[in-house]
Amino acid sequence: MSAKAQQISEFRLRDLLIILICLAGVLYFFYLFRLDLYQTINSRNEKPAGKITIKHNTVQRRLRDRMLWDRLQNESPVYLGDIIRVANLSDATLNINSNNIILSENTIIRIRRAVDGTDSFQIDLTSGNLSLTAGNEAKNIRLNIMGRQVETEPGTVLNASAKGDGMMVQVSEGKALLVDEYQTRELITPAMVAMDSAGVERIEQAVSVKFPMPNAYFLKNRPELLMIDFAWNKYNFRPEQTIRLEIAEDRNFNRIARTIEGLDSTARAVLGAGQWHWRLSLENTILGAGRFTITQAAGPELLYPAMNQRFRFQTTPPPLRFQWSKTESASSYILEVSDTAYFNEPQIKRLTEVEFSIESNLEEGIWYWRVLPVFPDVYEGSASFSSVNSFRIERSNLPERSGRSNSVIMDASADAAADIAEESLVDAAVLANIVPATASEPSLPATASESSLPATASESSLPTTPRPVVRTLRLISPEQRASIPGLTALRQQTVFHWDSDEAVQKSRFVLSRDPDPVRRPAVEIPNPGRTVRVDRLEEGVWYWTVEAQNANGNNITAQPQHLTVLPIPLLAAPENRLPQNRYRFDIEELKKTSAIVFRWQAVPNANAYIFTLYQETSNGRRQIFSRAPENSLNWTLDDFSMLDGQGTFIWQVEAVNMRRDGRIEQRGRPGENSFIMDIPRAGPVQIKEPGVLYGN
């Protein structure tokens, strides 16, 4: 064989070997894919351990012995052996054996069967943070955090975290057991245990937030703002130390909407619909943070049948399609159709997951319908029904047409239009007295005039006009549902005016945040006269009324009215901030100056500025300096020892408006820039000869 032929033979053999190796690799990966696919299919035959009740952004699950990750959605089942990871800026809520488990961002867990052989579950927390709320009927669940077992009981509420430097468990309600190889410890509310990676217990200041949960969801079913309560337990605090609560529109707290200082263990804030971020701080240290969502839960808009729409048929009543607008975050809807506007015994009560329903069992007459959105169980609060629409189904006297024996006829004649207009008067008289009820309230008439309406609305004749209830005491201003700008309510007196048609022997003005102001008054003024002035109303919803007695001793109290004091708008962020963003200071730069001067431009309506300096660390921002509000447009840093020599630093300046007594009346949006300190660290000093120093 020639050398050339031998070379060709060797080349082909090498090619064949490479092809065989590639084919083997393809077959192997195909086998893995097939195995993974079969495991996915077979998992559907297994009984789920629980489900994802709600998730935000990216949440993934990997079945045991699988190679691929699934992307989870709401209502997705989870199984024994699943590894679940929550990405950055994401969160998820699991329900396992009636235990709600909230996973924060950058968290990884694994679901396993408990090692004691019972049917309870164990959650291995690999890294991140979780909050567990055990229902009163829940089965016990165990946590495995860095090799330490935490056993819970029904009614337990706890937070747990696992990081590279250690773990922490905080029990805010109920009781839990902490079990390791050395001892079993009972954790009774309030309790906290923090350990480093070696198992050595640490003593540190911390808070355990009882309410709201880290990723809570609330329903707001009324136009006014919603009041959110905060509560937490404190650990290792000195008596004089207080906490600051900040609530912002963004997770970086650049748009802070509320700041409450000097807190002990509770706080309260009034907010509108949207997503809000909060944090609790002790001086320069952030002790706890979370996010909650307030969802508008008023009933949807009713689209079809429209108000006073008429449907005519010839032989049998037609099927009707009910349709309404979509409500954000609602999981389903309840449709109610009744022959009365009070829905005492609805003819139809249907649960549906879509925004329509087709019904075919309605007879002749006037019908009323409404829709209630239904939200997942993790939402706190209740939704409210939509407004009420009415329509008429009636038999047609028109001659029957061939092939259309059961047609729905929309009568457009002049007589029909007059009939519809007449029906509008009936419906208006009935529906004007119906207030959309929340899911927890029956929709019943509230006054004597409403109870005088006809019991059914299917009668052909008009109802008799109800006799009005004469109220001799009237609340004139502010009008019902009035809104007052926040600064106006702080800087000016709010004037309340009422009147009466008869002489008043004695009276009492009552103002409160409670819908029943008489039960829990915040301000009460006996015999105030017909005009009342109140100083400095704070943000939120206020209810007011006047109790009075006439000369005969009869009560003539008016129904309470409410007004809303709007949030105080934030001042603008200071502009033209110097040094410019990302400015770098090196050793040559600092040789030219002995200080760094921070400057900014004045903000309209501001009379003071708060300057704050932070350092970026691996654990987030660390505050290293904060100046009390001062009426100056600069701050000078001449003590470089407070800086770490190297790294990235952030400085913020916030414009505020202060009262004469030193209290902040209006806050602003912080403006911030960063700068970089690039100064080499000095090396160790070596002594080579006595009395002579040499730098390394």
C-alpha positions as CSV (number, residue, x, y, z in Angstrom):
1,M,0.0,0.0,0.0
2,S,1.4,3.4,-1.0
3,A,1.9,6.1,1.6
4,K,-0.9,8.2,0.1
5,A,-3.4,5.3,0.2
6,Q,-2.4,4.5,3.8
7,Q,-2.9,8.2,4.8
8,I,-6.4,8.2,3.2
9,S,-7.3,5.0,5.0
10,E,-6.2,6.4,8.4
11,F,-8.1,9.6,7.7
12,R,-11.3,7.7,7.0
13,L,-10.9,5.6,10.1
14,R,-10.4,8.8,12.2
15,D,-13.5,10.4,10.7
16,L,-15.6,7.2,11.3
17,L,-14.5,7.2,14.9
18,I,-15.5,10.9,15.4
19,I,-18.8,10.2,13.8
20,L,-19.5,7.3,16.0
21,I,-18.6,9.3,19.1
22,C,-21.0,12.1,18.0
23,L,-23.8,9.6,17.4
24,A,-23.3,8.1,20.8
25,G,-23.5,11.5,22.4
26,V,-26.7,12.4,20.4
27,L,-28.2,9.0,21.5
28,Y,-27.2,9.6,25.1
29,F,-28.8,13.1,25.2
30,F,-31.9,11.8,23.4
31,Y,-32.1,9.1,26.1
32,L,-31.9,11.8,28.8
33,F,-34.5,13.9,27.1
34,R,-36.8,10.9,26.8
35,L,-36.3,10.0,30.4
36,D,-37.0,13.6,31.4
37,L,-40.1,13.7,29.3
38,Y,-41.5,10.5,30.7
39,Q,-40.8,11.7,34.3
40,T,-42.8,14.9,33.4
41,I,-45.7,12.8,32.1
42,N,-45.6,10.3,35.0
43,S,-45.6,13.1,37.5
44,R,-49.1,14.0,36.5
45,N,-50.2,10.6,37.9
46,E,-48.7,11.5,41.3
47,K,-50.6,13.2,44.0
48,P,-49.3,16.8,44.3
49,A,-47.8,18.0,47.6
50,G,-49.4,21.4,47.1
51,K,-49.7,24.2,44.6
52,I,-48.5,27.6,43.7
53,T,-51.3,29.9,44.8
54,I,-49.7,33.1,43.5
55,K,-46.4,34.0,41.8
56,H,-44.7,37.2,40.7
57,N,-42.2,37.2,37.8
58,T,-39.9,34.2,37.3
59,V,-40.4,31.0,39.5
60,Q,-39.0,27.7,38.3
61,R,-39.4,24.1,39.4
62,R,-37.2,21.0,38.7
63,L,-38.7,17.6,39.4
64,R,-36.5,15.1,41.2
65,D,-33.9,13.3,38.9
66,R,-34.7,15.7,36.1
67,M,-32.4,17.8,34.0
68,L,-34.7,20.6,32.9
69,W,-36.4,23.4,34.7
70,D,-40.2,24.2,34.3
71,R,-41.6,27.6,34.6
72,L,-44.4,27.7,37.1
73,Q,-47.7,29.6,36.9
74,N,-50.5,30.3,39.3
75,E,-52.3,27.1,40.4
76,S,-49.3,25.0,39.2
77,P,-49.0,21.8,41.3
78,V,-45.7,21.0,43.1
79,Y,-44.6,17.4,44.0
80,L,-42.3,15.6,46.4
81,G,-38.7,16.0,45.4
82,D,-39.3,19.3,43.6
83,I,-36.6,21.9,43.7
84,I,-38.1,25.4,43.4
85,R,-36.1,28.5,42.8
86,V,-37.3,32.1,42.8
87,A,-35.4,34.5,40.6
88,N,-34.4,38.1,41.3
89,L,-37.3,40.6,41.6
90,S,-39.7,37.6,42.0
91,D,-41.7,35.8,44.7
92,A,-44.1,32.9,45.1
93,T,-46.7,31.6,47.6
94,L,-47.1,27.9,48.1
95,N,-49.9,26.1,49.8
96,I,-48.9,22.7,51.3
97,N,-51.2,20.9,53.7
98,S,-53.0,24.2,54.5
99,N,-49.6,25.9,55.2
100,N,-49.0,29.1,53.3
101,I,-45.2,29.5,52.5
102,I,-44.1,32.7,50.9
103,L,-40.7,32.5,49.1
104,S,-38.8,35.8,48.6
105,E,-36.5,36.6,45.7
106,N,-33.3,34.6,45.2
107,T,-34.7,31.7,47.3
108,I,-34.2,27.9,46.7
109,I,-36.1,25.2,48.5
110,R,-36.7,21.5,48.1
111,I,-39.9,19.6,49.1
112,R,-39.4,16.3,50.8
113,R,-41.2,13.8,53.0
114,A,-40.4,14.2,56.7
115,V,-37.7,11.8,57.9
116,D,-39.9,10.5,60.8
117,G,-42.0,8.5,58.3
118,T,-45.2,10.4,58.8
119,D,-47.2,12.0,55.9
120,S,-46.0,15.4,56.9
121,F,-43.6,17.4,54.6
122,Q,-40.2,18.9,55.1
123,I,-38.9,22.0,53.3
124,D,-35.2,22.2,52.8
125,L,-34.2,25.9,52.7
126,T,-31.0,26.0,50.8
127,S,-30.7,29.8,50.5
128,G,-32.9,32.9,50.7
129,N,-35.8,33.8,52.9
130,L,-39.3,32.3,53.5
131,S,-42.3,33.1,55.7
132,L,-44.5,30.3,56.9
133,T,-48.1,30.7,58.1
134,A,-49.6,27.5,59.4
135,G,-53.4,27.3,59.4
136,N,-55.3,26.3,62.5
137,E,-56.3,23.0,60.7
138,A,-52.9,22.6,59.0
139,K,-50.7,19.5,59.2
140,N,-47.4,20.0,60.8
141,I,-44.6,21.0,58.5
142,R,-40.8,20.9,59.1
143,L,-38.1,23.2,57.9
144,N,-34.5,22.1,57.4
145,I,-32.2,25.2,57.5
146,M,-28.5,24.5,57.2
147,G,-28.9,21.1,58.9
148,R,-31.1,22.3,61.8
149,Q,-34.7,21.2,62.0
150,V,-37.6,23.5,62.8
151,E,-40.9,21.9,63.6
152,T,-44.1,23.9,63.5
153,E,-47.5,23.6,64.9
154,P,-50.9,24.8,63.7
155,G,-51.2,28.6,64.1
156,T,-47.5,29.2,63.9
157,V,-46.2,32.2,62.0
158,L,-42.4,32.4,61.4
159,N,-39.7,33.8,59.2
160,A,-36.6,31.9,58.3
161,S,-33.4,32.8,56.3
162,A,-30.3,31.0,55.2
163,K,-27.2,32.7,53.9
164,G,-23.6,31.8,53.5
165,D,-22.7,33.3,56.9
166,G,-25.5,31.6,58.8
167,M,-29.2,31.2,59.5
168,M,-32.0,32.9,61.4
169,V,-35.5,31.9,62.7
170,Q,-38.0,34.3,64.0
171,V,-41.3,33.2,65.5
172,S,-44.0,36.0,65.6
173,E,-47.0,33.8,66.4
174,G,-47.5,30.4,68.0
175,K,-44.7,28.0,68.8
176,A,-41.9,26.1,67.1
177,L,-39.2,23.6,68.0
178,L,-35.6,24.1,67.0
179,V,-33.8,20.7,66.9
180,D,-30.1,20.0,66.3
181,E,-27.8,17.3,67.2
182,Y,-27.1,18.8,70.6
183,Q,-30.5,20.0,72.0
184,T,-34.1,20.7,71.3
185,R,-35.2,24.3,72.0
186,E,-38.8,25.6,72.3
187,L,-39.4,28.9,70.5
188,I,-42.4,30.7,71.9
189,T,-43.6,34.0,70.6
190,P,-41.8,36.3,70.4
191,A,-38.6,34.4,69.8
192,M,-35.5,34.7,67.6
193,V,-32.4,32.5,67.0
194,A,-29.5,33.5,64.8
195,M,-26.5,31.2,64.2
196,D,-23.4,31.5,62.1
197,S,-22.4,28.7,59.7
198,A,-20.5,26.9,62.4
199,G,-23.6,26.7,64.6
200,V,-22.5,29.4,67.1
201,E,-25.4,31.5,68.3
202,R,-25.2,35.2,67.6
203,I,-26.7,38.1,69.5
204,E,-27.9,40.8,67.2
205,Q,-30.6,43.4,67.0
206,A,-33.5,42.4,64.8
207,V,-37.2,42.7,64.3
208,S,-39.7,40.0,63.4
209,V,-42.5,41.5,61.3
210,K,-46.0,40.1,62.2
211,F,-47.9,42.2,59.7
212,P,-47.9,42.6,56.8
213,M,-46.2,39.5,55.4
214,P,-43.2,40.1,53.2
215,N,-45.2,39.8,50.0
216,A,-48.8,40.5,51.1
217,Y,-51.8,41.2,48.9
218,F,-54.7,43.5,50.0
219,L,-58.1,44.2,48.4
220,K,-59.5,47.8,48.3
221,N,-63.2,47.8,47.6
222,R,-64.0,51.5,48.2
223,P,-62.9,54.7,46.6
224,E,-61.1,56.0,49.7
225,L,-57.5,55.0,50.6
226,L,-56.8,51.8,52.5
227,M,-55.3,51.8,55.9
228,I,-52.4,49.3,56.4
229,D,-51.3,48.3,59.8
230,F,-47.7,47.3,60.6
231,A,-46.6,45.3,63.7
232,W,-43.4,43.7,64.7
233,N,-41.4,42.2,67.6
234,K,-38.1,43.7,68.6
235,Y,-35.0,41.8,69.8
236,N,-32.0,43.1,71.8
237,F,-33.1,46.7,71.7
238,R,-32.3,49.4,74.2
239,P,-35.3,51.2,75.6
240,E,-34.4,54.5,74.0
241,Q,-33.9,53.1,70.5
242,T,-36.7,53.7,68.0
243,I,-37.4,52.5,64.5
244,R,-38.0,54.3,61.2
245,L,-40.6,53.0,58.7
246,E,-40.2,54.0,55.0
247,I,-42.7,53.2,52.3
248,A,-41.8,53.8,48.6
249,E,-43.1,53.3,45.2
250,D,-39.9,51.6,44.0
251,R,-37.6,48.9,45.5
252,N,-34.6,51.2,45.5
253,F,-36.5,53.8,47.7
254,N,-35.9,56.6,45.3
255,R,-39.6,57.6,45.4
256,I,-40.4,57.5,49.1
257,A,-44.1,58.2,49.7
258,R,-44.2,57.8,53.6
259,T,-41.6,58.1,56.3
260,I,-42.6,57.6,60.0
261,E,-40.0,57.9,62.7
262,G,-39.8,57.3,66.4
263,L,-41.7,54.0,66.2
264,D,-41.8,51.3,68.9
265,S,-43.5,48.2,67.5
266,T,-46.5,49.4,65.5
267,A,-47.3,51.8,62.7
268,R,-50.2,52.7,60.4
269,A,-50.2,54.1,56.9
270,V,-53.0,55.1,54.5
271,L,-52.3,54.2,50.8
272,G,-54.0,53.8,47.5
273,A,-53.9,50.9,45.0
274,G,-50.5,49.9,43.6
275,Q,-47.4,48.0,44.6
276,W,-45.5,49.4,47.7
277,H,-42.1,48.6,49.1
278,W,-41.4,49.1,52.8
279,R,-38.4,48.8,55.2
280,L,-37.7,49.2,58.9
281,S,-34.5,50.8,59.9
282,L,-32.6,51.4,63.1
283,E,-30.3,54.4,62.5
284,N,-28.1,53.2,59.6
285,T,-29.1,49.5,59.6
286,I,-32.1,48.0,57.6
287,L,-33.7,45.5,59.9
288,G,-36.6,44.2,57.7
289,A,-38.1,44.9,54.3
290,G,-40.9,43.6,52.1
291,R,-43.4,44.5,49.5
292,F,-47.2,44.5,49.4
293,T,-49.8,45.0,46.7
294,I,-53.1,46.8,47.1
295,T,-55.5,45.8,44.4
296,Q,-58.7,47.6,43.4
297,A,-61.4,45.1,44.1
298,A,-64.5,47.0,43.1
299,G,-66.9,45.1,40.9
300,P,-66.3,45.0,37.1
301,E,-68.2,47.0,34.5
302,L,-71.3,45.3,33.3
303,L,-71.3,45.2,29.5
304,Y,-74.2,43.1,28.3
305,P,-77.2,43.0,28.8
306,A,-77.1,46.8,29.0
307,M,-79.3,48.8,31.5
308,N,-83.0,48.6,30.6
309,Q,-82.4,46.4,27.5
310,R,-85.5,44.6,26.3
311,F,-85.6,41.0,24.9
312,R,-88.8,39.8,23.2
313,F,-89.6,36.2,22.3
314,Q,-92.5,34.4,20.6
315,T,-92.5,30.9,22.0
316,T,-89.8,30.2,24.6
317,P,-87.5,32.7,26.4
318,P,-84.1,33.0,24.7
319,P,-80.7,32.1,26.2
320,L,-78.8,35.3,27.2
321,R,-75.1,36.0,27.2
322,F,-74.0,38.0,30.3
323,Q,-70.6,39.7,29.8
324,W,-68.5,42.0,31.9
325,S,-65.1,43.6,32.0
326,K,-62.0,41.8,33.3
327,T,-60.8,42.5,36.9
328,E,-57.1,42.5,37.3
329,S,-55.8,39.6,39.4
330,A,-59.3,38.0,39.9
331,S,-59.3,34.2,39.7
332,S,-63.0,33.8,39.0
333,Y,-66.3,35.6,39.2
334,I,-69.8,35.1,40.7
335,L,-72.7,36.0,38.6
336,E,-76.0,36.7,40.3
337,V,-79.4,37.2,38.6
338,S,-82.5,38.0,40.6
339,D,-86.1,39.1,40.1
340,T,-85.5,41.8,42.8
341,A,-83.0,44.5,43.1
342,Y,-82.0,43.3,46.6
343,F,-80.9,39.8,45.5
344,N,-82.5,38.1,48.5
345,E,-82.9,34.8,46.7
346,P,-81.0,35.0,43.3
347,Q,-82.5,32.9,40.5
348,I,-79.0,32.3,39.2
349,K,-75.7,32.2,41.2
350,R,-72.9,31.0,38.9
351,L,-69.2,30.7,39.5
352,T,-67.1,31.1,36.3
353,E,-63.5,31.7,35.5
354,V,-64.2,33.7,32.4
355,E,-65.8,37.1,31.9
356,F,-69.1,35.8,30.5
357,S,-71.8,33.3,31.1
358,I,-74.7,32.0,28.9
359,E,-77.9,31.4,30.8
360,S,-81.2,30.0,29.4
361,N,-83.5,29.5,32.3
362,L,-85.0,33.0,32.7
363,E,-88.7,33.6,32.3
364,E,-90.7,36.7,31.5
365,G,-90.2,39.7,33.7
366,I,-87.7,42.4,34.8
367,W,-84.4,40.9,35.9
368,Y,-81.5,42.4,37.8
369,W,-77.9,41.2,37.6
370,R,-74.5,41.9,39.2
371,V,-71.0,40.3,39.3
372,L,-68.6,39.8,42.2
373,P,-64.8,39.2,41.4
374,V,-63.2,36.4,43.4
375,F,-59.5,36.6,44.4
376,P,-57.1,33.9,45.6
377,D,-57.1,33.1,49.3
378,V,-53.8,34.9,49.9
379,Y,-55.5,38.3,49.4
380,E,-56.7,40.0,52.6
381,G,-59.9,41.9,52.6
382,S,-63.1,41.5,50.5
383,A,-64.2,42.4,47.0
384,S,-67.4,44.3,46.3
385,F,-70.2,43.6,43.8
386,S,-70.5,45.6,40.7
387,S,-73.3,48.1,40.2
388,V,-76.7,46.5,39.3
389,N,-78.1,46.4,35.8
390,S,-81.7,45.5,34.9
391,F,-83.3,44.2,31.7
392,R,-86.7,42.9,30.6
393,I,-87.7,39.6,29.0
394,E,-91.3,39.7,27.5
395,R,-93.4,37.8,25.0
396,S,-93.9,39.5,21.7
397,N,-97.4,40.1,20.2
398,L,-96.0,40.5,16.7
399,P,-97.0,37.9,14.1
400,E,-94.7,34.9,14.0
401,R,-92.3,34.8,11.1
402,S,-91.4,31.6,9.3
403,G,-88.2,30.0,10.7
404,R,-88.0,32.6,13.5
405,S,-90.4,31.1,16.1
406,N,-88.0,31.8,18.9
407,S,-86.3,35.0,17.8
408,V,-85.2,37.7,20.2
409,I,-86.7,41.0,18.9
410,M,-85.2,44.3,19.9
411,D,-88.2,46.6,19.4
412,A,-87.3,49.9,17.9
413,S,-90.7,51.5,17.5
414,A,-91.7,54.7,19.1
415,D,-94.1,53.0,21.4
416,A,-91.3,50.6,22.5
417,A,-89.0,53.5,23.1
418,A,-91.6,55.1,25.4
419,D,-92.0,51.8,27.2
420,I,-88.3,51.6,27.8
421,A,-88.2,55.1,29.0
422,E,-91.0,54.2,31.4
423,E,-89.1,51.2,32.6
424,S,-86.1,53.4,33.2
425,L,-88.1,55.4,35.7
426,V,-89.0,52.2,37.6
427,D,-85.4,50.9,37.6
428,A,-84.0,54.3,38.6
429,A,-86.4,54.4,41.6
430,V,-85.3,51.0,42.7
431,L,-81.6,51.0,41.8
432,A,-80.9,54.5,43.2
433,N,-81.4,53.0,46.7
434,I,-79.1,50.0,46.1
435,V,-75.5,50.4,47.4
436,P,-73.1,47.7,45.9
437,A,-72.4,45.4,48.8
438,T,-69.1,43.9,49.6
439,A,-68.7,40.1,49.6
440,S,-69.1,40.0,53.3
441,E,-72.3,42.2,53.4
442,P,-75.8,41.5,52.2
443,S,-77.1,43.9,49.7
444,L,-80.2,45.1,51.7
445,P,-82.0,48.4,51.9
446,A,-80.6,50.7,54.6
447,T,-83.4,53.2,55.2
448,A,-87.1,53.2,55.7
449,S,-87.6,54.8,52.3
450,E,-85.9,51.9,50.6
451,S,-87.9,49.3,52.4
452,S,-91.1,50.9,51.1
453,L,-90.1,49.9,47.5
454,P,-92.0,47.1,45.9
455,A,-90.8,43.6,46.9
456,T,-90.5,42.6,43.3
457,A,-89.8,44.5,40.2
458,S,-91.7,42.3,37.8
459,E,-95.0,44.1,38.3
460,S,-96.3,45.9,35.2
461,S,-97.5,49.0,37.0
462,L,-95.3,51.7,38.4
463,P,-94.6,51.5,42.2
464,T,-96.2,54.2,44.4
465,T,-93.8,57.0,45.2
466,P,-92.3,56.4,48.6
467,R,-92.8,59.0,51.2
468,P,-89.4,60.7,51.9
469,V,-87.9,60.6,55.3
470,V,-87.7,64.2,56.5
471,R,-84.3,64.8,58.0
472,T,-84.3,68.0,60.0
473,L,-80.5,67.9,60.5
474,R,-78.3,68.3,57.4
475,L,-74.6,67.9,56.9
476,I,-73.8,70.6,54.3
477,S,-70.1,70.8,53.9
478,P,-67.7,69.3,53.2
479,E,-69.9,67.3,50.9
480,Q,-70.0,63.5,50.9
481,R,-66.8,62.0,49.4
482,A,-65.1,65.4,49.3
483,S,-61.3,65.5,48.8
484,I,-59.0,68.0,50.4
485,P,-55.4,68.5,49.3
486,G,-53.0,67.2,52.0
487,L,-51.1,70.5,52.4
488,T,-54.3,72.5,52.6
489,A,-55.6,70.3,55.4
490,L,-52.3,70.7,57.3
491,R,-51.9,74.5,56.9
492,Q,-55.5,75.7,57.0
493,Q,-58.5,74.9,59.1
494,T,-61.1,72.5,57.7
495,V,-64.5,74.0,58.0
496,F,-67.5,71.8,58.7
497,H,-71.0,73.3,58.3
498,W,-74.4,71.8,59.3
499,D,-77.9,73.0,59.7
500,S,-81.3,72.1,61.2
501,D,-84.8,73.0,60.4
502,E,-85.8,73.2,64.0
503,A,-84.4,74.5,67.2
504,V,-81.6,72.4,68.7
505,Q,-81.4,72.0,72.5
506,K,-77.9,70.4,72.5
507,S,-75.6,68.9,70.0
508,R,-72.2,67.2,69.6
509,F,-69.8,67.3,66.6
510,V,-67.9,64.1,66.1
511,L,-64.9,63.4,63.7
512,S,-63.2,60.0,63.4
513,R,-61.3,57.6,61.2
514,D,-63.9,55.0,62.1
515,P,-66.9,54.6,59.7
516,D,-69.0,54.9,62.8
517,P,-67.5,58.1,64.3
518,V,-69.8,58.1,67.3
519,R,-68.2,54.8,68.4
520,R,-64.6,55.9,68.3
521,P,-64.3,59.7,68.0
522,A,-60.9,61.4,67.4
523,V,-62.4,64.9,67.7
524,E,-65.6,65.7,69.6
525,I,-66.9,69.2,70.3
526,P,-70.1,69.7,72.5
527,N,-72.6,72.3,71.4
528,P,-70.3,73.6,68.6
529,G,-72.7,75.9,66.7
530,R,-73.5,75.4,63.1
531,T,-69.9,75.9,61.9
532,V,-67.0,73.9,63.2
533,R,-63.3,74.5,62.4
534,V,-60.7,71.8,62.9
535,D,-56.9,72.3,62.7
536,R,-54.4,70.1,60.9
537,L,-56.2,67.2,59.5
538,E,-53.8,64.4,58.6
539,E,-53.8,62.3,55.4
540,G,-56.5,59.6,55.1
541,V,-60.3,59.1,55.3
542,W,-62.3,60.9,57.9
543,Y,-65.9,60.4,58.9
544,W,-68.0,63.1,60.6
545,T,-71.5,63.7,61.9
546,V,-73.5,65.8,64.3
547,E,-75.7,64.4,67.1
548,A,-78.4,66.7,68.2
549,Q,-81.7,66.8,70.2
550,N,-84.6,69.1,69.6
551,A,-86.6,70.9,72.2
552,N,-88.7,67.7,72.8
553,G,-85.6,65.6,73.5
554,N,-85.9,63.7,70.2
555,N,-82.7,62.7,68.5
556,I,-82.1,64.2,65.0
557,T,-78.7,62.7,64.3
558,A,-77.6,62.8,60.6
559,Q,-76.0,59.8,58.8
560,P,-72.2,60.2,58.8
561,Q,-70.4,61.6,55.8
562,H,-66.8,61.1,54.8
563,L,-64.1,63.1,53.2
564,T,-60.5,62.2,52.1
565,V,-57.4,64.1,52.9
566,L,-55.2,63.4,49.9
567,P,-51.5,62.5,50.3
568,I,-49.0,65.4,50.5
569,P,-47.2,65.7,47.1
570,L,-43.5,65.2,47.2
571,L,-41.1,68.0,46.5
572,A,-39.0,67.7,43.4
573,A,-35.5,66.1,43.6
574,P,-32.7,68.7,43.7
575,E,-31.0,69.2,40.3
576,N,-27.5,70.1,39.2
577,R,-25.9,67.9,41.8
578,L,-22.1,68.0,41.9
579,P,-19.8,66.1,41.9
580,Q,-21.4,64.5,38.8
581,N,-22.6,60.9,38.9
582,R,-19.9,58.2,38.9
583,Y,-17.1,60.8,39.5
584,R,-13.8,59.1,40.4
585,F,-11.5,60.5,43.1
586,D,-7.9,59.1,42.9
587,I,-4.8,60.0,44.9
588,E,-3.8,62.8,42.4
589,E,-7.3,64.3,42.6
590,L,-7.2,64.4,46.4
591,K,-3.8,66.0,46.5
592,K,-5.3,69.1,44.9
593,T,-8.0,69.5,47.6
594,S,-8.4,68.7,51.2
595,A,-12.1,68.2,51.0
596,I,-15.0,67.2,48.8
597,V,-17.8,69.7,48.5
598,F,-21.3,68.4,47.5
599,R,-23.5,71.0,45.9
600,W,-27.1,71.1,44.5
601,Q,-29.7,73.5,43.2
602,A,-32.5,75.0,45.4
603,V,-36.0,73.3,45.1
604,P,-39.1,75.5,45.0
605,N,-41.1,75.5,48.3
606,A,-38.3,73.8,50.2
607,N,-36.7,75.4,53.2
608,A,-34.3,72.7,54.3
609,Y,-32.3,69.7,52.9
610,I,-31.3,66.3,54.3
611,F,-27.9,65.1,53.1
612,T,-27.1,61.3,53.5
613,L,-24.0,59.4,52.6
614,Y,-24.0,55.6,51.9
615,Q,-21.4,53.0,51.0
616,E,-22.1,50.2,48.6
617,T,-21.3,46.8,50.2
618,S,-21.9,43.2,49.3
619,N,-25.0,43.3,51.6
620,G,-26.4,46.4,50.1
621,R,-26.1,50.0,51.1
622,R,-24.7,51.0,54.5
623,Q,-25.4,54.5,55.7
624,I,-22.3,56.1,57.1
625,F,-23.5,59.7,57.6
626,S,-26.8,61.7,57.7
627,R,-27.1,65.4,58.3
628,A,-30.2,66.9,60.0
629,P,-32.3,69.2,57.8
630,E,-30.4,72.5,57.2
631,N,-31.1,75.4,55.0
632,S,-28.0,75.2,52.9
633,L,-27.2,74.0,49.4
634,N,-24.0,72.2,50.1
635,W,-22.1,69.9,52.5
636,T,-18.4,69.5,52.9
637,L,-16.6,66.3,53.5
638,D,-13.3,67.0,55.1
639,D,-12.9,63.9,57.3
640,F,-11.9,61.1,54.9
641,S,-11.6,58.6,57.8
642,M,-15.3,57.9,57.5
643,L,-14.7,56.5,54.0
644,D,-13.1,53.2,53.4
645,G,-10.5,54.5,51.0
646,Q,-11.8,52.4,48.1
647,G,-15.2,51.6,46.7
648,T,-18.4,53.1,45.5
649,F,-20.3,55.7,47.6
650,I,-23.7,57.2,47.1
651,W,-24.8,60.6,48.3
652,Q,-28.5,61.6,48.5
653,V,-30.1,65.0,49.1
654,E,-33.8,65.4,49.9
655,A,-35.6,68.7,49.9
656,V,-38.1,69.2,52.7
657,N,-40.4,71.9,54.0
658,M,-40.2,72.3,57.8
659,R,-42.5,74.0,60.3
660,R,-41.2,76.5,62.8
661,D,-41.3,73.9,65.5
662,G,-38.7,71.8,63.5
663,R,-41.2,69.1,62.3
664,I,-41.1,68.1,58.7
665,E,-44.3,69.1,57.0
666,Q,-43.6,68.1,53.4
667,R,-41.0,65.6,52.2
668,G,-39.3,65.4,48.7
669,R,-38.0,62.9,46.2
670,P,-34.4,62.1,47.0
671,G,-31.8,62.9,44.3
672,E,-28.7,60.8,44.3
673,N,-25.3,60.6,42.7
674,S,-22.5,58.1,43.2
675,F,-18.7,58.6,43.3
676,I,-15.8,56.2,43.4
677,M,-12.8,56.4,45.8
678,D,-9.8,54.9,44.1
679,I,-7.0,55.3,46.7
680,P,-4.5,52.4,47.0
681,R,-4.3,50.8,50.4
682,A,-1.1,51.4,52.3
683,G,1.1,48.3,52.6
684,P,2.5,47.0,55.9
685,V,5.4,48.9,57.4
686,Q,8.7,47.0,57.7
687,I,11.6,47.9,59.9
688,K,14.9,47.1,58.3
689,E,17.2,49.3,60.4
690,P,16.5,50.8,63.8
691,G,15.2,54.3,63.3
692,V,14.7,54.0,59.6
693,L,11.2,53.3,58.1
694,Y,10.7,51.7,54.7
695,G,7.3,51.4,53.0
696,N,6.4,48.1,51.4
